[in-house]
Amino acid sequence: MSDTKPQSYSLALDFDIKKSGPRREFLRVQRSQGNRLIRHPNQSSGMLSSASWAEGFAVIKEHTQPKAGDSVEFIPFPSIFSLPV
């Protein structure tokens, strides 16, 4: 088994993280026309519409509070779905 990671790159947030958490967060986001990340207003795990709305995940590292304009890792869904099984 190979150690394969999805392709990702850095993009700026268009929102603030108000509270840092003890776990890494994977927020469902879209890219704006200015190529900044906007998040779906409801990040609840039971909210399927946010998953169909999103283009990928913004990775918020544990114990961090990035602000609008800060760069974070963005993992686009196509890079996840194309990984070898």
C-alpha positions as a Markdown table, in Angstrom:
| # | Residue | x | y | z |
|---|---|---|---|---|
| 1 | Met | 0.0 | 0.0 | 0.0 |
| 2 | Ser | 1.4 | 3.4 | -1.0 |
| 3 | Asp | 1.3 | 6.5 | 1.3 |
| 4 | Thr | -0.8 | 8.7 | -1.0 |
| 5 | Lys | -2.1 | 12.1 | 0.0 |
| 6 | Pro | -4.6 | 14.2 | -1.9 |
| 7 | Gln | -3.2 | 17.2 | -3.7 |
| 8 | Ser | -3.7 | 20.4 | -1.8 |
| 9 | Tyr | -2.6 | 24.1 | -1.9 |
| 10 | Ser | -2.8 | 27.2 | 0.2 |
| 11 | Leu | -5.7 | 29.7 | -0.1 |
| 12 | Ala | -6.7 | 32.6 | 2.0 |
| 13 | Leu | -9.8 | 32.5 | 4.2 |
| 14 | Asp | -12.7 | 34.9 | 3.8 |
| 15 | Phe | -13.8 | 34.4 | 7.4 |
| 16 | Asp | -12.4 | 34.2 | 10.9 |
| 17 | Ile | -12.2 | 31.1 | 13.1 |
| 18 | Lys | -13.6 | 32.4 | 16.4 |
| 19 | Lys | -12.6 | 29.4 | 18.7 |
| 20 | Ser | -9.6 | 27.2 | 18.5 |
| 21 | Gly | -10.2 | 23.5 | 19.1 |
| 22 | Pro | -8.2 | 20.6 | 20.3 |
| 23 | Arg | -8.8 | 18.7 | 17.0 |
| 24 | Arg | -8.0 | 19.4 | 13.3 |
| 25 | Glu | -11.1 | 20.7 | 11.5 |
| 26 | Phe | -12.1 | 20.0 | 7.9 |
| 27 | Leu | -14.5 | 22.8 | 7.0 |
| 28 | Arg | -16.7 | 22.5 | 3.8 |
| 29 | Val | -15.8 | 25.5 | 1.6 |
| 30 | Gln | -16.1 | 27.0 | -1.8 |
| 31 | Arg | -13.7 | 29.3 | -3.6 |
| 32 | Ser | -15.0 | 32.8 | -4.2 |
| 33 | Gln | -14.3 | 34.7 | -7.4 |
| 34 | Gly | -11.4 | 36.3 | -5.7 |
| 35 | Asn | -10.0 | 32.8 | -4.9 |
| 36 | Arg | -10.6 | 33.1 | -1.2 |
| 37 | Leu | -12.3 | 30.4 | 0.8 |
| 38 | Ile | -15.9 | 30.9 | 1.9 |
| 39 | Arg | -17.5 | 28.4 | 4.3 |
| 40 | His | -21.0 | 27.0 | 4.4 |
| 41 | Pro | -22.9 | 28.5 | 7.3 |
| 42 | Asn | -23.9 | 25.1 | 8.7 |
| 43 | Gln | -21.0 | 22.8 | 9.3 |
| 44 | Ser | -23.1 | 20.2 | 11.1 |
| 45 | Ser | -22.1 | 16.6 | 10.3 |
| 46 | Gly | -25.8 | 15.8 | 9.4 |
| 47 | Met | -26.0 | 18.6 | 6.9 |
| 48 | Leu | -25.8 | 16.9 | 3.5 |
| 49 | Ser | -26.5 | 20.0 | 1.5 |
| 50 | Ser | -23.3 | 21.6 | 2.7 |
| 51 | Ala | -21.3 | 18.7 | 1.3 |
| 52 | Ser | -23.0 | 19.0 | -2.1 |
| 53 | Trp | -22.5 | 22.8 | -2.0 |
| 54 | Ala | -18.8 | 22.6 | -1.2 |
| 55 | Glu | -15.8 | 22.3 | -3.6 |
| 56 | Gly | -13.4 | 21.0 | -0.9 |
| 57 | Phe | -12.1 | 21.2 | 2.6 |
| 58 | Ala | -10.3 | 24.0 | 4.4 |
| 59 | Val | -8.0 | 22.4 | 6.9 |
| 60 | Ile | -7.9 | 24.3 | 10.2 |
| 61 | Lys | -5.0 | 22.9 | 12.4 |
| 62 | Glu | -5.6 | 22.2 | 16.0 |
| 63 | His | -5.2 | 25.0 | 18.6 |
| 64 | Thr | -5.2 | 27.7 | 15.8 |
| 65 | Gln | -7.5 | 30.7 | 15.1 |
| 66 | Pro | -6.8 | 31.9 | 11.6 |
| 67 | Lys | -8.4 | 35.2 | 10.6 |
| 68 | Ala | -9.7 | 36.4 | 7.2 |
| 69 | Gly | -6.8 | 36.8 | 4.9 |
| 70 | Asp | -4.7 | 34.0 | 6.5 |
| 71 | Ser | -3.7 | 31.1 | 4.3 |
| 72 | Val | -4.8 | 27.6 | 5.1 |
| 73 | Glu | -4.5 | 24.2 | 3.4 |
| 74 | Phe | -7.3 | 23.7 | 0.8 |
| 75 | Ile | -8.1 | 20.1 | -0.4 |
| 76 | Pro | -10.3 | 20.1 | -3.5 |
| 77 | Phe | -12.7 | 17.2 | -3.6 |
| 78 | Pro | -11.5 | 16.0 | -7.1 |
| 79 | Ser | -8.1 | 15.3 | -5.6 |
| 80 | Ile | -9.7 | 13.1 | -2.9 |
| 81 | Phe | -12.0 | 11.2 | -5.3 |
| 82 | Ser | -9.1 | 10.4 | -7.7 |
| 83 | Leu | -6.9 | 8.7 | -5.1 |
| 84 | Pro | -6.1 | 5.0 | -5.9 |
| 85 | Val | -8.1 | 2.5 | -3.9 |
